[in-house]
Amino acid sequence: MADVPTFVKIKPTEPLGQPRLRETLEKVLEHTASHFEQVNYCLVGTAAAMLHGVPLSAGDVDFLMKERTHVDAFAVALSSFPALTPPTLLEEAKQYYAAYNVNGIQVEASTVEVTTDSVYIETYGDGPWKYQTLIAVGPYRVPTVALELRLATELLRNRPDRYEPMITWMKQNGCDADLLVHAMNARRLSPEIQHSILAQVGGGAV
């Protein structure tokens, strides 16, 4: 999640590629599924792009939670794993946050308590709840934020090592061009950037 000030940050014992991401998610859901029956959560961040199929590697796994009580439920479910940060209110970041070491991978859960009228932003407002996909991981289905919203985040951050693989994946597999335009507008990306990205993914003109 963006700029989360954690108290402990671990380095993965090995790169978190596609196989280990799925292994980690399945391990987390083995512990959380029964606790999450009434919990709204969504996979966001680089791990979300990876789960869609984009060839990236991540340093951690980020779950967005709708309510603080959902972060608490996450913490209870993962209490058998080492706590890196117990449920904590990060007032400056406007987040209620927790993190656990799940077999060498940092797994985080957080609210993002920022007010917006937009429904096209990856980690706050109604966007991640309205635009998400259920992706199968073992016997589970993981709510995963729309890749179009994730791409707009990385374009805003100007991280080509992250957004270029997403653009390539979209060019090969397709994307929702209208949703991408809304997401880029929500992030106030320039018309020049929007035209360039749409041309690359094959989405036509803005």
N, C-alpha and C positions, 0 to 999 in steps of 0.2 A: 504494500500500500504506500502511497506517496509520502515520503518524508516522515515516516513514523519513528519517533525517538524511542528506541527500545533500550532497556537497561542492560540486556545481554544480547549479543549478536554472535551466532555461531557460524563457522564456515563449514559447509557440507563436506563430509568425508570423501565424497566423490561428486562429480558434476550431476546436477539434477536434470537429466535428460528425460525423454519421453517414457522409457520403461520405469525408471525410478519414480517419476512423478506419479504414474498410475499405481505403482506399488505403495507409495506414501499415502495417496488419496484413499486407496482401499483400506489401508491400516487405520487411518483416521476415521473413516466411515464405519468400520467394524465397531469402534468405540462410541461413535456419536449418533449412529442411526436411531437408536431407541430414545435418545435425548432430544433429537431434532424433529420429532413428530409435529410439534407446534412451533418450530423455529423457522424464520425466514432467513436464508443465507444464500450467498452467491459467490462462486469462485471468481476472483478478479486478478488483475496484475499479469505478469509474464506467464505464470502458470496457466491462466485462462487461455491465453493465446496458444500455448503449447497443447492444451487439451483439445483445442479445435483442430490441431494438426500442424501448426506452424513449427518449423524446425528451429527451435531456440533452446537455450538452457536457462535455468532460473537459480537464484540463490535461496529462495524460500517459497512458501505456499501461503497465499493470502485469501482468507475468507472474509467477505463483507457481511456484517450482521445488521438486521434492521433495528433491533432494540438492544439496550444494555443487558437485559435479562437473557438474551440469546448468547451474548458473550459469556455470561455466567454459566449457562448450560454447557457451552463448549468447554469451559474450564473444568467443570465437574466431570464431563465425559472423558477428558484427557488427563485426569488427575493421577493416573498411574505412570505418566511420562514426566520427565523432569520439567519443572516450570522455569521458563526463562524470564517471563514477566507475568505475575498473577494479574487478574482483572484490575485494571488501573485506569483512572480518569486522567487523560492527558489534556488538560484544559487549553493550552495554547494550540494544540493540534486539533482540538474539538473532536476528540475521539475517546471512546472507552475501549480499551485494548488489552489483549492477553496473547502470550506466545508460549509455545511448548516445543521441546526437542523430541521429535518423533523419529527415532532411529537415525539420528544424525542430521535430520532436516528440520529447519525452523518453520513451524506451522503457526500462523498468526490468525487471530480473529479480531475484528474491530468494527465498531460503528464509525460512520463519518457524519458528524452532526453539523453539516453546512446547509443553509437554507438556499434553495434555488427553485425557480419556476420551470426550469428546463427539465425535460424528460430524456435528454440525450447525452448525459454525462456519466462516465463509467462508475464512479464510486459514491456519488451522492445525488440526492433528489430521487425521483421515481424511475430514472433511467435504467439502473441495473435490475430493477424488479419488473419493469415492463419489457425490456429487451434482453432476454436471456434464453439459452438453449439448454435442454436437458441432455447431457452426454453420458453414455454408459461407461462405467468403470467397474469391472467385475459384475457383481450382482446389483450394483447401485446405479443411480442416475443422478449426476451432479449438475445442479443449476450453475450455468457458466455464462458470464456476461457476453453480450454480442461482440464479435471481433471488431465490428465497425466502431463501436464506442472505445474499445481498447486502442485501436489504431489512432484515433483522434488524440487520445492521451499522450501517446508516444510522439506524435507529430508536434504537439504542444511542447513537450520536453526536448524536442530536437535530438532524439537518440536514433540515428540511422541504423545502428547495429540491431535495434529492436524493430523499427518500423519497416525497414527494407525487406526483411523476410516475410512480414505480414503482407506487404504489397505484392510480393511475388506469389505468395500462397493465394491471395484473392484473385490475381490475374489468372491463375491456373484453375481455381475452384469456384470462382464467382463471388459476388458480394451483393449486398443490398445498397445500391448506389444512392437511393433517396435517404436511407438511414445514415449513410456515411456523410452525405452533405449536411444533414441536420447536426450530426455529431461534430463536424468540423466547424460549422457555424457557432455551435454552442461553446466551442473552445476559442472562438474569435480568430480562427486562422485566416490568413489573407486570401483574397481571391486568386492570387498567383499560385499559392501553395495548393489551394483546392483544385484549380484547373490541372496542375501538374499531377496530383495524386489520382484524380479521376481518369486522366488520360492513361496513366500507368495501369490502373486496374480494369480499364475498359468500360468505365461508367459514363462516358460521354461528357458533355459540357455542364458547368454549374448553371 
